[in-house]
Amino acid sequence: MSDDDIHNTIRFYFSFRSPYAWLAAEQLEAELGDLGVAIALLPIYPTPERFPNDPVKVPNKLAYTVQDVARLARERGLTLRLPPAGDPDWALSHAAFLGAPHHAAARFMLELFRKRFCEGLDLGQDRVIADAARAARTNPEPILTAAHSDELRAEAAAGWERAVERDRIFGVPSFVYAGKLYWGQDRMRFVRSAVARKSGVAR
């Protein structure tokens, strides 16, 4: 990748499993959308063996996460409704996103997050995926075809490992700009500052 590519793209790694990635997605356009730098939306999700610090497996961490996300959602005026316990088929929603048309990808990402964390719905259901596509003003039929595509499901499942190898990812949301990693929904201001330093323009 050339220096121009490195300095003209922010990679945003997210998972529909993560409430913190949801919070980041809700602020993404406001925080980073005016910088004149492309934002690559990269869906990934961990398998249990790759995520030893999973809060679902650590009761005290899970309880804290619920309280923390509720505080942050209230502060931002967002509705929070926790999804059902347990993991759906994560390949379904992440492959669906990979199949979204480019012009609708950001809207579709937000609508999937909102289905999960604002409406408390199960992203492992076709009807929920289809409703999110319609809310994003895109045709649900090719989206559902993508969700069940063996090729896109395999690509989605391999995303976490690729992100680890490429950018040393260990959690989401993560941002990568100019070779630097920024982890957390509250790190976008540092990404913004980094873009300003590289461009020589105060932001």
C-alpha positions, 0 to 999 in steps of 0.5 A: 500500500502506498503512502497516499493510500495509507493517508487517504483511508481510515479502516473501521473494524466493527462487529454486530456483536459489540455494543461499543461498535454500535456506539461508534457507528452512530457517531462515525459520520459526525466524528470522521465524515468531514475529513476528506478521507475514505472510511473502509467499513470492515465487518469482523467477529471473533470465534470463542478461541480467538476471544478469551476475554469475552465479557459473556464468559466473565460475569462481572465484566458483562454486568459492567458492560451493560451498565456502561453501555446504558450510560453512554446510550443515555448520554447520546440520546440513544434508545438501548434495548438489549438483545436476547442472550446467546449468540446468533449465527454471526456469519449471517449478518456479517455476510449480509453486510458484505453483500450490501451495495456500496452506496447503501453500506453505511446505512445498512450497517447502522440499521443492523446495529439498531435492530440489535441494540435499539430494538433488541432483535436477533440478527440471526433471523432472515426477516430481521436482516431483510427489515434492516435492508428495507430501512436502509432503502436497499433491496433485501433479496440480494442481501439475503442471498449474500447472507446465505452465500457460502463464499461470503460467509467464509469471507466473514468468518475469516475477517477477524484473523485477517484483521489480526494479521494486517493491523494487530486487531484484538477487539472492536471497534478499532480504527487504523489510520496511517499504520496506527491502531486506535481501539475504542468508541471514544478514540475517534478524536485521536483519529481525527487529530492524526488526519489533521496532522497528516494533512496539515489542516487544523480540524 
